[in-house]
Amino acid sequence: MIRLPISKVRFDPIENLYKVAFGLERLILHKHDKDMVAVISLDDLHLLETIKSISSDQQKIIETSAQLAAIVESSEDAIIGKTLDGIITSWNPGAERLYGYTAKEIVGRSVSILIPQNRPNEVPEILQKICQGEHVNHYETIRTRKDGKEITVSLTISPIKDAHNNIIGASTIARDITEQKKSEEELRYSREQLRALSRRLQSIQEEEREHITSELQKEFGQVLTVLKMDLAWLAKRLPVNGEFLQKKIEKMKDLLDQTILNISKISKELRPKALDDFGLITAIEWEINEFQKRTGITCNINISEDIELDSARSISVFRILQEGLNSLAKYTNHISINLYQSANLSMLVLELTDNNSNTFEQKAIITSLDLFSLQERALLLGGKAEIKQESEKLVISISIPLPKDTSFDNKNTLNSNITNKQDESQYLPVHNKRKRKTVSKILIADSHTIVREGLKQILAEIPDVIVAGEASNSKELLQKIRTNVWDVAIMDISLPDKNGLDLIKQIKLECPNLPILVLSTQAEESYALRVIKAGASGFLNKESAPDELIQAVQKVANGGQYVSETVAEKLIFDLKNDTDTPLHKNLSDREFQIFCLIASGKTTKEIAQELNLSIKTVSTYRSKLLEKMGLKNNVEIVRYAIKTNLLS
């Protein structure tokens, strides 16, 4: 044994290590004179000297390991170690609290004890990723506690590697998110309820607007129009010397005109009549024209003509356009409006571009624009509204999903009441072969009895004209056209049960030679142009003078067409433009798409599969594009495509 003064040895570390490496009997401490003396064997002294040489870095490693162990022990999250076979090797107090098992109960058992029976493949799939060196972050799943209760947890799983960088196991950090998911679900449900309420409120609002507009037109507009007709009729029957009465009637007519104009203005603000009569495209064009007149802001319009939407989507898109224009109106004097279908025809995209946004503080505009209403309307349709910057220009973009097939299969097709060529022929020969009569039989279609009476009163002044039939809705009109021969059909564009343009096309398909004179309370040129292009022989505003109505009826009855001078000029201008434009430029986006596929040699069936459309729909588009381009078959389509370099 060797006796050493305690002052000559590092007693503190020796004592600490001694407690671990030796028994108390191996080291004898006693007092000798004034020093504490350690009596130790020579071999133990050599061992202590070796321990004494441990580097400071190794000491730091030991200290760090102790700190990490303390963190794991004190963590609120469950921290679990397991082998690559899924055997649990470590289990901290957080895991005990989360799952209910103690370390003694679960260490050495498979982690599958925590997995619900309906998720048998989950552990193998995760361990396979770990073996490949991948990490699994914030994986939300279900786990089963010791008491059988299922909890929702978020898992972060990482591979454990040895000193040679080999993966030897996995560590899992689990956090209980049951309450969080419950709160999220409650919040989601609340949002759905609010959205449903918002959808219902918007629907009620639109229904109320439509009802008020209808009542205004029915109870006031139509009555005032008839009063104006009666005044015109009365003015013709006044004595020649009744100048005072004539002036009085003129003042009454002026007052009626102003009242009718005000009612029309209020009705348009509540709900655009063009939307119900002519569809979304015409309503948008009308709204943009009104917006330009009201604000002085220049608008560039680019709208795809082949867009077909149901009533609910149409009104929502229209309201989105209105609100978007009003938002941008505060910051710019030039807006571009683009409305088109996405490349795969699954989305309807509306883009409003502020062409002068670079002159403003971009951030200020973005934060100032109130897009909440736009976003809510888009969300209600399953879409989204966002604001972005493209080429230093501010763009409000709204995307709305379209039904799978928005083509003619989902609409009231023009030949819905004609089942075959034999059925069609029963209508065509009657009008094609009938001889001209001295008396013209007129069919009047208007939903308002008082208007029909007023028209009959005016037409009674024409010697060779007799009003032989009346209809109050589109169904009655079609039925009477199919069962009798008529010389002229005078119809209101706003008949119940059917879109006005579709009704005109239906009539012209069944009775191509029947002249149709369309009456409307609207005077916009865009209305007249669309009516004429749909096949009508004339367009007249209901507020027109009786003499003009008589002139229009006589002209269309004799095979002519009646439009105002302004509308005629516009039609000629459009016709001139059509002659200068390549034939394929007149096709809609979808028609052109199908045209290119036909030109490339694909069959109707192949095109239908590629575009996710029915074969009937593709055939309908093919017929329409052949008609528009004046081509006869697929061979001519290919020739045209080659001639115009549309095929590479």
Buried (B, 14 or more C-beta within 10 A) or exposed (E): EEEBEBEEBEBEBBEEBBEEEBEEEEBEEEEEEEEBBBBBEEEBBEBBEEBEEEEEEEEEEEEEEEEEEEEBEEBEBBBBBBBBEBBBBBBBBBBBEBBBBEBEBBBEBBBBBBBEEEBEEBBEEBBEBBEEEEEBEEBEBBBBBBEEEEBBBBBBBBBBEEEEEEBEBBBBBBBBBBEEBEEEEEEEEEEEEEEEEBBEEBEEEBEEBBEBBBEBBBEBBBBBBBBBBBBBBEBEEBEEEEEEEBEBBEEBBEEBEEBBEEBBEBBBEBBBBBBBBBBBBBBBBBBBBBBBEEBEBEBEBEBBEBBBBEBBBBBBBBBBBBBBBEBBBEBBEBBBBBBBBEEEBBBBBBBBBBBBBEEBEEEEBBEEBEBEBBBBBBBBBEBBBEBEEEEEBBBBBBBBBBEEBBBBEBEBBBBEBBEEEEEBEEBBEBBEEEEEEEEBBBBBBBBBEBBBBBBBBBBEEBEEBBBBBBBBBBEBBBEBBBEEBBBBBBBBBBBEEBBBBBBBBBBBBBBEEBBBBBBBBBBBBBBBBBBBEBBBBBBBBBBBBBEBBBBBBBBBBEEEBBBBEEBBEBBEEEEEEEEEEEBBEBBBBBBBBBBBBBBBEBEBEBBBEEBEBBEBBBBBBBEBBBEBBEBEEBEEBBEBBEEEEBEE
